[in-house]
């Protein structure tokens, strides 16, 4: 039975544990600085499983050593972006959290790929790589799967496109420098621009980019967790199943798309070893320019990470 350790027992981490426990047969460890919270949620999830037929086993606690023997480690711990907080502010707040967890994960589960969800995800993924001692291919940021799910949802909601007829992907960063591939993506045998029209497609892109903020505005307190949890689960199962599925993931670039030295959302072939390959799609000049601007934004924000930023490359 494969083992997955999830650091962070907030809504995203706990819902991810629940989704994975239902979807596959796994040993799941939920780790949080609040030991009672992790233990209680693990018990609750475990007690939900007898009627489902799942053979998953869920434990919880505060000891990072619970990740020993893991086949996959997921980091969801950290602060959400609060009103008035810039992405640079968030980077400084979450850096010590991610650094400590990545160091622990690299020490107790050195053969396990590491999936980073904590925002800002591209910057935190680079920091996790530097801190864990893992090969760059073993460290993956999860955001593009969520952004792509939102993109397809809004194409269905606003333009009445059936998800099964849409081939779409969102690259770049999880934020203002997101790159929905409006030129590359297709609806049947037509481009999205042909199928949807420029004005409506622009509205779909806007809602995709602001998808998380829109949910926060309705909730008043808290943020999205069902869609993020499923997106993490999809990524985790692709890795554990060694499927070779291509998913938009924050991966370390070494010249692909003309970009080097940063983690950025790109199409990645995933398997037990993490990122097997980065797929270079035939993007339009406009999409390539947007991807380069996204990389420049990540580089600029890495300055708050000190030495990690110095090592980030040109």
C-alpha positions in Angstrom: 0.0 0.0 0.0 1.5 3.4 -1.0 1.9 6.0 1.7 1.1 9.7 1.2 2.0 12.3 3.9 0.1 15.6 3.8 1.6 18.5 5.8 -1.1 20.9 6.8 -4.5 19.9 8.2 -6.4 23.0 7.1 -9.4 22.7 4.7 -7.2 22.0 1.7 -5.0 19.4 3.4 -7.9 17.6 5.2 -10.1 17.5 2.1 -7.2 16.2 0.0 -6.7 13.4 2.6 -10.4 12.6 2.4 -10.5 12.6 -1.4 -7.4 10.4 -1.7 -8.7 8.0 1.0 -12.0 7.6 -1.0 -10.3 7.4 -4.5 -7.5 4.9 -3.8 -6.3 2.5 -1.2 -3.6 4.3 0.6 -1.9 4.8 3.9 -2.3 8.5 4.6 -0.5 10.6 7.3 -1.9 14.0 8.1 0.7 16.2 9.8 0.0 19.6 11.4 1.6 21.8 14.2 -1.8 21.4 15.9 -1.6 17.8 16.9 -5.1 17.5 18.1 -6.5 18.9 14.8 -4.5 16.4 12.7 -5.5 13.5 15.0 -9.1 14.5 15.1 -9.5 14.9 11.4 -7.7 11.7 10.7 -10.1 9.9 13.0 -13.0 11.5 11.3 -11.9 10.5 7.9 -11.1 7.0 9.0 -14.5 6.6 10.5 -16.2 7.7 7.2 -14.6 4.9 5.2 -16.3 1.6 6.3 -19.4 2.4 4.2 -17.3 3.3 1.2 -15.4 0.1 0.7 -12.1 1.9 0.9 -9.2 0.1 2.5 -7.3 3.3 3.2 -5.7 3.9 6.6 -5.5 7.5 8.0 -3.3 8.7 10.9 -2.6 12.2 12.2 -0.2 14.0 14.5 2.4 16.8 14.7 5.6 14.8 14.3 7.2 15.4 10.9 8.7 11.9 11.3 5.3 10.5 10.4 6.4 11.0 6.8 9.0 8.3 7.1 8.5 5.6 4.4 6.2 7.9 2.3 5.9 7.4 -1.5 4.7 10.9 -1.9 4.7 14.0 0.3 2.3 17.0 -0.2 2.8 20.4 1.4 -0.4 22.5 1.9 0.7 24.2 5.1 1.1 28.0 5.3 -0.8 31.2 5.4 -3.4 32.2 2.8 -3.1 35.5 1.0 -4.9 38.0 3.2 -6.5 41.3 2.0 -3.8 43.9 1.3 -1.1 41.3 1.1 1.1 41.2 -2.0 2.5 38.0 -3.4 5.9 39.1 -2.2 4.5 39.5 1.3 3.1 36.1 1.2 6.4 34.7 0.0 8.2 36.1 3.0 5.5 34.7 5.4 5.4 31.2 4.0 9.1 30.7 3.2 10.1 29.5 6.7 7.1 27.1 6.9 7.9 25.5 3.6 11.6 25.4 4.3 11.2 23.5 7.5 8.8 21.0 6.1 10.9 20.4 3.0 14.0 19.8 5.1 12.0 17.2 7.2 10.6 15.5 4.1 13.9 15.3 2.4 15.4 13.7 5.5 12.7 11.1 6.3 11.4 10.4 2.8 14.3 11.0 0.4 12.8 8.7 -2.3 9.4 10.5 -2.3 8.4 13.1 -4.9 7.4 16.4 -3.1 4.2 18.2 -4.3 4.0 21.8 -3.1 0.6 23.6 -2.9 1.5 26.5 -0.6 1.3 29.9 -2.3 2.9 31.6 -4.0 3.5 28.1 -5.5 6.3 28.7 -8.0 8.5 30.5 -5.5 7.7 28.0 -2.7 8.4 25.1 -5.0 11.9 26.4 -5.7 12.5 26.9 -2.0 11.2 23.4 -1.3 13.7 22.0 -3.8 16.6 23.9 -2.3 15.7 22.9 1.2 14.8 19.2 0.6 18.0 18.1 -1.2 15.9 16.3 -3.8 16.6 16.4 -7.5 14.6 19.2 -9.2 12.5 16.6 -11.1 11.3 15.2 -7.8 9.7 18.6 -6.7 6.5 19.7 -8.3 4.2 22.7 -7.7 0.4 22.2 -8.0 -1.6 25.1 -9.4 -2.0 24.6 -13.1 -4.3 21.6 -12.7 -6.6 23.7 -10.5 -6.5 26.7 -12.9 -7.2 24.4 -15.9 -10.2 22.9 -14.1 -11.5 26.4 -13.4 -10.9 27.4 -17.1 -12.8 24.4 -18.4 -15.6 25.1 -15.9 -16.0 28.7 -17.0 -15.9 27.7 -20.6 -18.9 25.4 -19.9 -20.7 27.9 -17.7 -20.3 31.0 -19.9 -19.9 29.5 -23.4 -21.8 26.2 -23.0 -18.9 24.1 -24.1 -19.0 20.5 -23.0 -15.9 19.7 -21.0 -15.4 16.4 -22.9 -15.1 18.4 -26.1 -12.5 20.9 -24.8 -8.7 20.4 -24.8 -7.3 23.2 -22.7 -4.5 24.1 -20.4 -3.4 26.9 -18.2 0.3 27.5 -17.7 2.5 30.2 -16.0 1.9 31.3 -12.5 -1.1 30.9 -10.1 -2.1 34.5 -10.1 -1.9 37.6 -12.3 0.7 36.1 -14.6 -1.5 33.0 -15.3 -1.3 31.9 -19.0 -4.6 30.3 -20.2 -3.7 28.9 -23.6 -6.4 30.6 -25.7 -4.6 30.0 -29.0 -3.4 26.4 -28.4 -6.6 25.2 -26.7 -9.4 23.6 -28.8 -13.1 23.1 -28.7 -13.6 20.1 -30.9 -11.8 21.0 -34.2 -11.9 24.7 -33.6 -9.7 27.1 -31.6 -11.3 28.6 -28.5 -11.2 32.0 -30.2 -13.3 30.6 -33.0 -15.6 28.7 -30.8 -16.2 31.3 -28.1 -15.4 34.7 -29.6 -12.9 37.2 -28.2 -15.1 39.2 -25.8 -16.6 36.2 -24.1 -13.3 34.4 -24.0 -11.7 37.4 -22.3 -14.4 37.2 -19.6 -13.7 33.4 -19.2 -10.0 34.2 -18.8 -10.7 36.9 -16.2 -12.9 34.7 -14.1 -10.3 31.9 -14.3 -7.6 34.3 -13.1 -9.9 35.6 -10.3 -11.4 32.2 -9.6 -10.1 31.9 -6.0 -10.8 35.5 -5.1 -14.4 35.2 -6.4 -15.0 32.3 -4.0 -13.5 34.2 -1.1 -15.8 37.1 -1.9 -18.8 34.9 -1.5 -17.6 33.0 1.5 -16.6 36.1 3.4 -14.1 34.1 5.4 -12.0 31.2 4.2 -11.1 30.2 0.6 -11.6 27.4 -1.9 -10.7 23.8 -0.9 -12.8 21.3 -2.8 -11.4 22.1 -6.2 -7.8 22.4 -4.9 -8.1 19.1 -3.1 -9.3 17.2 -6.2 -6.6 18.9 -8.3 -3.9 17.8 -5.7 -5.5 14.3 -5.8 -5.3 14.1 -9.6 -1.6 15.1 -9.4 -0.9 12.6 -6.6 -2.6 9.7 -8.4 -0.8 10.4 -11.6 2.5 10.2 -9.7 1.7 7.1 -7.6 0.2 5.3 -10.6 3.2 6.1 -12.7 0.7 7.0 -15.4 2.8 9.3 -17.5 -0.2 11.7 -17.6 0.6 15.2 -18.9 -0.6 17.8 -16.3 0.2 21.5 -16.1 2.6 21.6 -13.2 5.2 24.0 -11.7 8.4 22.3 -12.9 12.1 23.3 -13.0 13.0 24.7 -16.4 16.4 24.2 -18.0 15.9 25.9 -21.3 12.4 24.6 -22.2 10.3 27.4 -23.7 13.5 29.5 -23.7 13.4 29.8 -19.8 15.9 28.6 -17.3 16.4 28.5 -13.5 12.8 28.9 -12.2 9.9 26.7 -11.4 7.0 27.6 -13.7 3.7 26.1 -14.8 4.3 24.0 -17.9 3.0 20.7 -19.3 4.7 17.9 -17.4 4.7 14.1 -17.8 4.3 12.8 -14.3 5.3 9.4 -12.8 6.8 7.8 -9.7 10.0 9.8 -10.2 8.2 13.1 -10.4 8.6 15.0 -13.6 9.6 12.6 -16.4 9.6 15.2 -19.1 8.5 18.7 -19.9 6.4 18.8 -23.0 7.0 21.8 -25.3 3.7 22.7 -26.9 3.6 24.7 -30.2 2.5 27.9 -28.5 1.7 31.1 -30.3 4.1 34.0 -30.1 1.6 35.8 -27.8 1.5 32.7 -25.4 5.3 32.4 -25.4 5.6 36.1 -24.5 3.1 35.7 -21.7 5.0 32.7 -20.3 8.3 34.6 -20.4 6.7 37.5 -18.5 5.4 35.0 -15.9 9.0 33.7 -15.4 10.2 37.3 -15.0 7.6 37.9 -12.3 8.7 34.8 -10.4 12.4 35.9 -10.6 11.5 39.3 -9.3 9.7 37.8 -6.3 12.5 35.3 -5.5 14.6 38.2 -4.2 13.0 37.8 -0.8 14.3 34.3 -0.6 18.0 35.4 -0.3 20.4 32.6 -1.3 17.6 30.6 -3.0 17.0 33.6 -5.3 20.7 33.9 -6.0 20.8 30.3 -7.2 17.7 30.7 -9.3 19.7 31.3 -12.5 19.4 33.9 -15.3 
